[in-house]
Amino acid sequence: MIPDLTENLHRHGGGIRRRLAVLPVLILALVCLAGCEQPEGIVTYKIPKKVPEQLLPGKERLLAVMVPRGEKVWFFKVLGPEDAVARIDDAFKAFVKSVQFDANDEPVLESLPDGWRRGGEKPMRFATIDINTPEKQLDLSVSNLSVPGTMDRDAWDDYVQQNVNRWRGQVGLDPSTETWSGGEAIDVDAAQGDAVWVDLVGVPGAGSAPMGMMSGAGMPGTGLPSAGMSSAGMPSAGPLTSPAGGATTAATPTSPLEFETPDGWKKLDVRPGGMREAAFRVGESEITVITAGGDLRSNVARWMGQVAGDSPEDAAVDEMLAGAQKFDVSGRPAQRFIIAGDAEKGQKSIDATIVEMAGGRSKFIKMTGDAKTVADQSEAMQAFLDSLSF
């Protein structure tokens, strides 16, 4: 057998050697195919600058009702996607219109519409009500604040306007100088005064929020301005909404207010911690002293709108600003604006002075009343301003 094997190798060895010589070349080729493959080219994607419509933030709708009751103002508010809120708008309005209050002037929430239930406790709220809808579970907040000072018609209008403008900012709407800023009267059985209905639709972040009405100026979801917390976890007595139409600030004066009361002026009581530091009445006119925030132009424009019953033209506001009386009150720069109403049309007049204070705040001394009384009391108002010390 061994000779045969040797003979075969001798006879076929050349072919085997040739095939063995080719083998390293084949192996090298396979290695190159496996390990030397060229990398894929870089793929460039173009990202459209315009955000697809389906990714844009949807519209939100805010419903709120302000209900004065006893020594408090109650706030019922819901905010959510427009289509979700549309499912409960009628039920929400009917619920607030018929809500009852107990002996402590607190709303009775034992009986709720179908699909509504009491939610967990949250800071700065009296109650939370969860409302189920196919789109989203909505959150209805029930909160309250003490009535701000001596509440007359002008004070209530200012108070409502401030809250509504803050809510407008939450849905991306610009502030309004109209009375109640778009709010409307609503009949609420238990209200002790004018209840206010607010219905706003917008895109959060789309507009410019009212000055000073950013997230720090209002507790999210409460429908209330920021306020100090009492030991019970509820808002302190003084609301921080500014009746002057601007940034919210504490209503308590930084130093005692001293003055001489003009003849014929009746000094009114004011609530401790309320918006008013002093209030007087002469005839049917009322004089108030309040510390708050806000820019000069928006306040003047709002007062002009209150007198005329409509938003003033920019040119008219410019003229009023240019004609301001400038002097010092308690050593601080002040500007006085006398906005005379048309007595024949039943319009009231406003005599208002804005005194610059520290920290972007101002002190507002304002007389509102019939045109004749305001005109007759012009010198008395100047004497009062001259006597002010703070």
Summary of the structure (lengths in Angstrom):
residues: 390
radius of gyration: 36.0
end to end distance: 128.8
largest distance: 147.3
contacts: 1179
relative contact order: 0.10
helix: 31%
strand: 28%
